[in-house]
Amino acid sequence: MKRNRSVLILCLLLCMGALGSGPVPSQETRALRAAERVTHPLRTTGSYGDLADLRPLGRMVDGAKVVGLGEATHSSHEFFALKYRVLRYLVEHKGFRTFALETSWSSGLRLDSYVRTGEGDPRRIMREEFQDTYAWWNTEEYLALVKWMRAYNVRHAGDPVRFMGDDFAWAGPEQYDRVLGYAARHRPDLLPRLTALYQGLRPTTPAGTYMKAYLKRPLAERRAMAVRAQAALSLLARQPVPPGATEDAHAWAVQNARALAQTARGYAFDFDNPQQLRASMAYRDQLMADNVAWWQARTGQKILLSAHDSHIAYLSSDRRYPRMQGAFLRERLGKRYVSVATTFGDGSFNATGPDGTARVYTVGAPPQNSTERFLDRVRPGDYYMDLRTTPAAARAWLDTPRPTRNIGTSYPERLHDIAPAASYDLLFHLRHVTPAHLLAPPS
C-alpha cells in the first residue's frame, strides 16, 4: 500500500511537470518570439502627423552619414509614402539635409534647384525628367515629397534641404550647359575643345526618346562617344583652379563633367554579351555609390538614399549583379552607411508586363518558407526592427537565405534567395501595399 501510494505521487508529479513545460517550441517559433522582442510598431506610412514612433529609428541610425532606404517594389504607394515620412523625421530630428534618388545626376540638379530656389514647376520638371526607365518616379507621392522639401526651405532658408540624383541613364542639355558655361567663364581657352568633344552628345530630344535612341546606336559609335566624354572630363579635371573661380565651383564643374562621362560610359557596354552585361551592372552600382559619397564629402550633409532593396543591400541576390551599391558604400563609409530594407505581406504595385505595357499587379499572401511569411507572423501590423541586434534565435533564422520578393520595373519576377540579416542593417515590414499614384503612364 505504501509503495503504491509513492508510485501514485511520482506519477502525479511527472504529469504536472509535463503539463507545466508544454511542447518544445520549434526553431521557427523560437525565432518568431525572439524577433518580436526587438520590433517597433509603425503608426502609419503616411507623412502626416506625429513622428514619435520613429524615435527608435533615430537611435538605430545614430552616426550614419548615409542611410539607404529600399523598396521591395518600384511602384507601391506605401513604400514611397514611408520614404517621405522617414525623410521628414531625419530632417527635423536627426540633421539630414539631402534626399538622394535612384535617378540621373542632371535630373537631381534640376529638382535641387527647385527645392532650393523655387525655380520652375516641379510637376513639369518631373514630367520632363522622369521618363523611360525613370518614369516610375513620376508619381503623386514624389511630387508631394518634393513640394514638402521646398516648403521646408522657405521656412529654413539658412539651412536648406537638397535633392540629388545618383544615376547615369540620362544627362539633360542643362548638364552640358553647366560644364561649358563654367569653361566659358573661367577657362575660355578650353571651350572650343570641350565643345568639340561633346559634339553630338548633348540631347536635342525628350529624355525618353534620347535614351531609347542611344541604345540603338552601333556599339562602336557608343564607345567612341564614351571616349570623347572621358577626354572632356580628363581635360577639365587636370586643370588647376583658375583665377576668379572658387575651389568649390571648380569641384562641381569637374563632377558635372564626370556625370556626363558616366552617362556615355554606361551606354558603352555590349549588352548582348552576358559578361559585358554583368560588368555594366557593376559599373552602375559603383558609380551610384561614388556619386553619393562625393556629394556627402563635398556638402558635408547627411543623406537619405532612396533606391530598390537590391541596390541598397550588401549582398547581391542576382548573378547578373556582381556587387551592389550598398556594398560599395559600406566600403567607402564603413558603419557610417546604414542599409534599410522594406518588405510586404500582400498587395499591389505598378510594373511592366511581358507585353511591355504598364499595369497593376496584385500578389496574395507570401508562400511558405519565404522571408515575408516569417515576417508576417512576427507580430500584427506594420513594424520595423534592427537586424544587427536581434537575439540569436531570430538571427539564425534571418541569416538564412530564403525566397524573398524582389520586384523591379517588370513583372513577373522570380523570388530571390535573400538572407535579410546578412544583406541589411534594418528592416521595415508592411502588411499590405497598394499601387503608387502615377502622374503619367510609363512608356
C-alpha positions as CSV (number, residue, x, y, z in Angstrom):
1,M,0.0,0.0,0.0
2,K,2.8,2.4,0.9
3,R,4.6,1.5,-2.3
4,N,1.5,2.1,-4.5
5,R,1.0,5.5,-2.9
6,S,4.6,6.5,-3.7
7,V,4.1,5.5,-7.3
8,L,0.9,7.5,-7.5
9,I,2.6,10.6,-6.1
10,L,5.5,10.2,-8.5
11,C,3.1,9.8,-11.5
12,L,1.2,13.0,-10.4
13,L,4.5,15.0,-10.1
14,L,5.7,13.8,-13.6
15,C,2.3,14.7,-15.1
16,M,2.4,18.1,-13.5
17,G,5.9,18.7,-14.9
18,A,4.9,17.6,-18.3
19,L,1.8,19.9,-18.3
20,G,3.9,22.8,-17.0
21,S,6.6,22.6,-19.6
22,G,4.3,22.0,-22.6
23,P,5.6,21.1,-26.1
24,V,9.1,22.1,-27.0
25,P,8.9,25.2,-29.3
26,S,10.1,24.7,-32.9
27,Q,13.1,26.6,-34.2
28,E,10.8,28.9,-36.2
29,T,8.6,29.6,-33.2
30,R,11.6,30.5,-31.1
31,A,12.9,32.7,-33.9
32,L,9.5,34.4,-34.1
33,R,9.3,35.1,-30.4
34,A,12.9,36.4,-30.4
35,A,12.3,38.7,-33.4
36,E,9.1,40.1,-31.8
37,R,11.0,41.3,-28.8
38,V,13.1,43.8,-30.9
39,T,10.4,45.1,-33.1
40,H,8.9,48.6,-33.0
41,P,5.4,49.3,-34.2
42,L,5.0,51.8,-37.1
43,R,2.0,54.0,-36.6
44,T,1.5,54.8,-40.2
45,T,3.3,55.1,-43.5
46,G,1.6,58.4,-44.1
47,S,3.7,61.6,-44.0
48,Y,1.2,63.4,-41.8
49,G,1.0,63.7,-38.0
50,D,3.3,62.8,-35.1
51,L,6.6,61.2,-35.8
52,A,7.3,59.8,-32.3
53,D,7.0,56.2,-33.4
54,L,10.2,56.8,-35.5
55,R,12.4,57.7,-32.4
56,P,13.8,54.2,-32.2
57,L,14.8,54.5,-35.8
58,G,16.7,57.7,-35.0
59,R,18.7,55.8,-32.4
60,M,19.4,53.0,-34.9
61,V,21.0,55.4,-37.4
62,D,23.0,57.5,-35.0
63,G,26.4,58.2,-36.5
64,A,25.3,57.4,-40.1
65,K,26.2,59.8,-42.9
66,V,24.1,57.9,-45.5
67,V,21.0,55.8,-44.8
68,G,19.9,53.7,-47.7
69,L,16.1,53.1,-47.6
70,G,14.9,50.5,-50.0
71,E,11.7,49.3,-51.6
72,A,10.6,45.8,-52.4
73,T,8.7,47.0,-55.5
74,H,9.5,50.0,-57.6
75,S,5.9,51.4,-57.6
76,S,3.9,50.9,-54.4
77,H,2.3,53.9,-52.6
78,E,3.3,52.8,-49.1
79,F,7.0,52.5,-49.9
80,F,7.1,56.0,-51.4
81,A,5.0,57.5,-48.6
82,L,7.2,55.8,-46.0
83,K,10.3,57.4,-47.6
84,Y,8.6,60.8,-47.3
85,R,7.8,60.2,-43.7
86,V,11.3,58.9,-42.8
87,L,12.8,61.9,-44.7
88,R,10.7,64.3,-42.5
89,Y,11.9,62.6,-39.4
90,L,15.5,62.5,-40.3
91,V,15.5,66.2,-41.5
92,E,13.5,67.5,-38.5
93,H,15.2,65.4,-35.8
94,K,18.5,64.0,-37.0
95,G,20.0,66.7,-39.1
96,F,19.8,65.1,-42.5
97,R,19.8,67.6,-45.4
98,T,19.8,65.6,-48.7
99,F,17.4,63.3,-50.3
100,A,19.1,61.1,-53.0
101,L,17.0,59.3,-55.5
102,E,17.9,56.5,-58.0
103,T,17.6,58.9,-60.9
104,S,20.0,60.7,-63.1
105,W,22.5,63.3,-61.8
106,S,21.2,66.0,-64.1
107,S,17.5,65.4,-63.1
108,G,18.6,65.7,-59.5
109,L,20.2,69.0,-60.1
110,R,17.0,70.4,-61.7
111,L,14.9,69.3,-58.8
112,D,17.6,70.6,-56.4
113,S,17.4,74.0,-58.0
114,Y,13.6,73.9,-57.4
115,V,13.7,72.9,-53.8
116,R,16.4,75.5,-53.0
117,T,15.1,78.5,-55.0
118,G,11.6,77.7,-56.1
119,E,12.7,78.0,-59.8
120,G,10.4,76.1,-62.1
121,D,7.4,73.9,-61.8
122,P,8.1,70.6,-60.0
123,R,5.3,68.8,-61.9
124,R,6.8,69.9,-65.2
125,I,10.3,69.0,-64.2
126,M,9.3,65.6,-63.1
127,R,7.3,65.0,-66.3
128,E,10.3,66.0,-68.4
129,E,13.0,64.2,-66.4
130,F,11.2,61.1,-65.2
131,Q,10.8,59.2,-68.5
132,D,11.6,55.7,-69.8
133,T,13.5,53.9,-67.0
134,Y,12.8,56.7,-64.5
135,A,9.1,57.1,-65.3
136,W,8.2,55.1,-62.1
137,W,9.2,58.2,-60.1
138,N,6.7,60.5,-61.8
139,T,4.1,60.0,-59.0
140,E,1.9,62.0,-56.7
141,E,4.0,60.6,-53.8
142,Y,7.3,62.0,-55.1
143,L,5.6,65.3,-56.1
144,A,4.4,65.7,-52.5
145,L,7.9,64.9,-51.2
146,V,9.5,67.5,-53.4
147,K,6.9,70.1,-52.5
148,W,7.5,69.4,-48.8
149,M,11.2,70.0,-49.3
150,R,10.5,73.3,-51.0
151,A,8.2,74.3,-48.2
152,Y,10.8,73.4,-45.6
153,N,13.3,75.6,-47.3
154,V,11.0,78.5,-47.4
155,R,10.8,78.2,-43.6
156,H,14.5,77.4,-43.2
157,A,16.3,79.5,-45.8
158,G,19.6,79.4,-43.9
159,D,19.7,75.7,-43.6
160,P,18.1,74.2,-46.7
161,V,17.5,70.6,-47.7
162,R,18.7,69.4,-51.0
163,F,17.8,66.9,-53.7
164,M,20.3,64.7,-55.6
165,G,20.2,62.0,-58.3
166,D,22.9,59.4,-58.3
167,D,22.3,57.5,-61.5
168,F,23.5,57.9,-65.2
169,A,21.0,56.9,-67.8
170,W,20.0,60.5,-68.8
171,A,22.1,63.6,-69.0
172,G,20.0,66.6,-69.9
173,P,21.1,69.6,-72.0
174,E,21.4,71.7,-68.8
175,Q,24.2,69.4,-67.7
176,Y,26.3,70.2,-70.8
177,D,25.5,73.9,-70.3
178,R,26.8,73.7,-66.7
179,V,30.2,72.4,-67.9
180,L,30.5,74.6,-70.9
181,G,29.3,77.6,-69.0
182,Y,31.9,77.1,-66.4
183,A,34.6,76.9,-69.1
184,A,33.3,80.0,-70.8
185,R,33.5,82.0,-67.6
186,H,36.8,80.7,-66.2
187,R,38.7,78.8,-69.0
188,P,37.6,80.2,-72.3
189,D,40.7,78.7,-73.9
190,L,39.3,75.2,-73.2
191,L,35.8,76.0,-74.6
192,P,36.5,75.1,-78.3
193,R,38.0,71.7,-77.4
194,L,35.2,70.9,-74.8
195,T,32.6,71.9,-77.3
196,A,34.1,69.6,-80.0
197,L,34.4,66.7,-77.6
198,Y,30.7,67.0,-76.6
199,Q,29.6,67.3,-80.2
200,G,26.6,65.0,-80.8
201,L,26.2,64.1,-77.1
202,R,24.1,67.0,-75.9
203,P,20.4,65.9,-76.2
204,T,18.0,67.6,-78.7
205,T,15.0,65.3,-77.9
206,P,13.0,64.5,-74.8
207,A,14.6,62.2,-72.2
208,G,12.7,59.1,-73.1
209,T,13.3,59.4,-76.8
210,Y,17.0,60.2,-76.3
211,M,17.6,57.1,-74.0
212,K,15.9,54.7,-76.4
213,A,17.8,56.2,-79.4
214,Y,21.1,56.0,-77.6
215,L,20.7,52.2,-77.1
216,K,20.0,51.8,-80.8
217,R,23.3,53.4,-81.8
218,P,26.0,50.9,-83.0
219,L,28.3,49.7,-80.2
220,A,31.4,51.3,-81.9
221,E,29.7,54.7,-82.0
222,R,28.6,54.4,-78.3
223,R,32.2,53.6,-77.3
224,A,33.6,56.4,-79.4
225,M,31.2,58.8,-77.6
226,A,32.3,57.4,-74.2
227,V,36.0,58.1,-75.2
228,R,35.2,61.7,-76.1
229,A,33.2,62.3,-72.8
230,Q,36.0,60.9,-70.8
231,A,38.5,63.1,-72.7
232,A,36.5,66.1,-71.7
233,L,36.5,65.1,-68.1
234,S,40.2,64.5,-68.1
235,L,40.9,67.8,-69.7
236,L,38.9,69.7,-67.1
237,A,40.0,67.6,-64.1
238,R,43.7,68.1,-64.7
239,Q,43.4,71.9,-64.7
240,P,44.2,73.9,-61.5
241,V,41.5,76.1,-60.1
242,P,41.5,79.1,-62.5
243,P,41.8,82.7,-61.3
244,G,38.3,84.1,-60.4
245,A,36.9,80.6,-59.7
246,T,36.5,79.1,-56.2
247,E,37.7,75.6,-55.4
248,D,34.1,74.6,-54.8
249,A,32.9,75.9,-58.2
250,H,35.8,74.0,-59.9
251,A,35.0,70.8,-58.0
252,W,31.3,71.0,-59.0
253,A,32.3,71.6,-62.7
254,V,34.6,68.5,-62.6
255,Q,31.8,66.4,-61.0
256,N,29.3,67.6,-63.6
257,A,31.8,66.6,-66.4
258,R,32.2,63.3,-64.6
259,A,28.5,62.7,-64.6
260,L,28.5,63.3,-68.4
261,A,31.3,60.7,-68.8
262,Q,29.4,58.3,-66.6
263,T,26.4,58.5,-68.9
264,A,28.4,57.9,-72.0
265,R,30.4,55.1,-70.4
266,G,27.2,53.5,-69.1
267,Y,25.9,53.0,-72.6
268,A,29.2,51.7,-74.0
269,F,28.8,48.1,-72.9
270,D,27.8,45.3,-75.2
271,F,24.5,44.4,-73.5
272,D,24.1,41.3,-75.7
273,N,27.2,39.8,-74.1
274,P,26.4,38.2,-70.7
275,Q,29.9,39.2,-69.2
276,Q,29.6,42.7,-70.5
277,L,26.0,42.9,-69.1
278,R,27.4,41.9,-65.7
279,A,30.2,44.5,-66.0
280,S,27.6,47.2,-66.8
281,M,25.6,46.4,-63.7
282,A,28.6,46.5,-61.5
283,Y,29.7,49.8,-63.1
284,R,26.3,51.3,-62.5
285,D,26.1,50.4,-58.8
286,Q,29.7,51.6,-58.2
287,L,29.1,55.0,-59.9
288,M,25.9,55.5,-57.9
289,A,27.8,54.8,-54.7
290,D,30.6,57.1,-55.9
291,N,28.2,59.9,-56.6
292,V,26.5,59.6,-53.2
293,A,29.9,59.5,-51.4
294,W,31.1,62.5,-53.4
295,W,28.0,64.6,-52.6
296,Q,28.3,63.7,-48.9
297,A,32.0,64.6,-48.7
298,R,31.6,67.8,-50.7
299,T,28.5,69.1,-48.9
300,G,29.1,67.5,-45.5
301,Q,25.4,66.7,-45.4
302,K,23.8,63.5,-44.1
303,I,21.8,61.8,-46.9
304,L,18.7,59.6,-47.1
305,L,19.3,57.5,-50.2
306,S,16.2,56.0,-51.9
307,A,16.7,53.0,-54.1
308,H,15.4,49.5,-54.7
309,D,16.1,46.9,-51.9
310,S,18.6,45.3,-54.3
311,H,20.8,48.4,-54.7
312,I,21.0,49.4,-51.0
313,A,21.9,45.8,-50.0
314,Y,25.3,44.5,-49.0
315,L,24.9,41.2,-51.0
316,S,23.6,40.5,-54.5
317,S,20.7,38.1,-54.9
318,D,21.0,38.1,-58.7
319,R,24.0,36.7,-60.6
320,R,23.7,39.5,-63.2
321,Y,24.6,42.0,-60.4
322,P,28.2,41.2,-59.2
323,R,28.2,43.9,-56.4
324,M,25.6,46.3,-55.1
325,Q,25.6,50.0,-54.3
326,G,25.3,49.2,-50.6
327,A,28.5,47.1,-50.6
328,F,30.4,49.9,-52.3
329,L,29.0,52.5,-49.8
330,R,29.9,50.3,-46.9
331,E,33.4,50.0,-48.3
332,R,33.6,53.8,-48.7
333,L,31.9,54.8,-45.4
334,G,32.2,51.9,-43.1
335,K,29.4,51.8,-40.5
336,R,28.5,55.4,-41.4
337,Y,26.4,53.7,-44.1
338,V,23.2,52.0,-42.8
339,S,21.1,49.9,-45.1
340,V,17.3,49.6,-44.5
341,A,15.2,47.1,-46.4
342,T,11.4,47.1,-46.9
343,T,9.2,44.0,-47.3
344,F,5.5,43.4,-47.6
345,G,2.9,40.7,-46.9
346,D,0.5,41.2,-49.8
347,G,-0.8,43.9,-52.1
348,S,-0.4,45.6,-55.4
349,F,2.2,47.6,-57.4
350,N,2.7,49.0,-60.9
351,A,5.0,47.2,-63.2
352,T,5.6,46.5,-66.9
353,G,4.2,43.2,-68.1
354,P,5.7,40.8,-70.7
355,D,3.9,42.7,-73.5
356,G,5.7,46.0,-72.5
357,T,2.5,47.5,-71.0
358,A,2.5,49.0,-67.6
359,R,-0.3,47.7,-65.4
360,V,-1.2,47.0,-61.8
361,Y,-0.3,43.6,-60.4
362,T,-1.5,42.0,-57.2
363,V,0.1,39.3,-55.1
364,G,-1.6,37.4,-52.2
365,A,-0.2,36.0,-49.0
366,P,3.5,35.1,-49.2
367,P,4.4,31.5,-49.8
368,Q,5.5,29.0,-47.2
369,N,9.1,29.2,-46.0
370,S,9.6,32.7,-47.5
371,T,11.1,35.7,-45.8
372,E,7.8,37.6,-45.9
373,R,5.8,34.6,-44.5
374,F,8.1,34.7,-41.4
375,L,7.9,38.5,-41.1
376,D,4.1,38.4,-41.4
377,R,4.0,36.1,-38.3
378,V,6.3,38.1,-36.1
379,R,3.6,40.5,-34.9
380,P,0.4,42.2,-36.1
381,G,0.6,45.4,-38.0
382,D,3.4,47.3,-39.6
383,Y,6.7,47.4,-37.8
384,Y,10.5,47.8,-38.1
385,M,13.5,46.2,-36.4
386,D,17.2,46.4,-36.1
387,L,18.6,43.3,-37.7
388,R,22.0,43.9,-36.1
389,T,20.7,43.4,-32.5
390,T,18.2,40.5,-33.0
391,P,18.6,37.7,-30.4
392,A,20.5,34.6,-31.6
393,A,17.4,32.5,-32.3
394,A,16.0,35.2,-34.7
395,R,19.4,36.0,-36.1
396,A,19.9,32.4,-37.1
397,W,16.6,32.4,-39.0
398,L,17.1,35.8,-40.6
399,D,20.7,34.9,-41.6
400,T,19.5,32.1,-43.8
401,P,18.7,32.8,-47.5
402,R,15.0,32.2,-48.2
403,P,12.7,33.1,-51.1
404,T,12.0,36.8,-51.0
405,R,10.1,39.2,-53.2
406,N,12.4,41.4,-55.2
407,I,10.2,43.2,-57.8
408,G,11.7,45.9,-60.1
409,T,10.1,47.7,-63.0
410,S,8.9,44.5,-64.8
411,Y,6.8,41.5,-63.7
412,P,6.5,38.6,-63.3
413,E,9.8,38.4,-61.3
414,R,11.1,35.2,-59.6
415,L,11.6,35.1,-55.9
416,H,15.2,35.8,-54.8
417,D,17.0,33.9,-52.1
418,I,17.9,36.6,-49.6
419,A,19.2,36.5,-46.0
420,P,17.9,39.7,-44.6
421,A,20.3,40.0,-41.6
422,A,23.3,39.5,-43.9
423,S,22.1,41.9,-46.6
424,Y,20.7,44.8,-44.5
425,D,21.0,46.5,-41.1
426,L,17.4,47.4,-40.5
427,L,14.1,46.3,-41.9
428,F,10.6,47.7,-42.3
429,H,7.8,45.2,-42.8
430,L,4.4,46.4,-44.1
431,R,1.4,44.1,-44.1
432,H,-0.2,45.5,-47.2
433,V,0.7,47.8,-50.1
434,T,-1.2,49.5,-52.9
435,P,-0.1,50.9,-56.3
436,A,1.7,54.2,-56.4
437,H,-0.3,57.0,-58.0
438,L,1.4,57.6,-61.4
439,L,1.1,61.1,-62.9
440,A,1.6,59.6,-66.4
441,P,1.7,56.0,-67.6
442,P,5.3,54.8,-68.2
443,S,6.1,54.2,-71.9
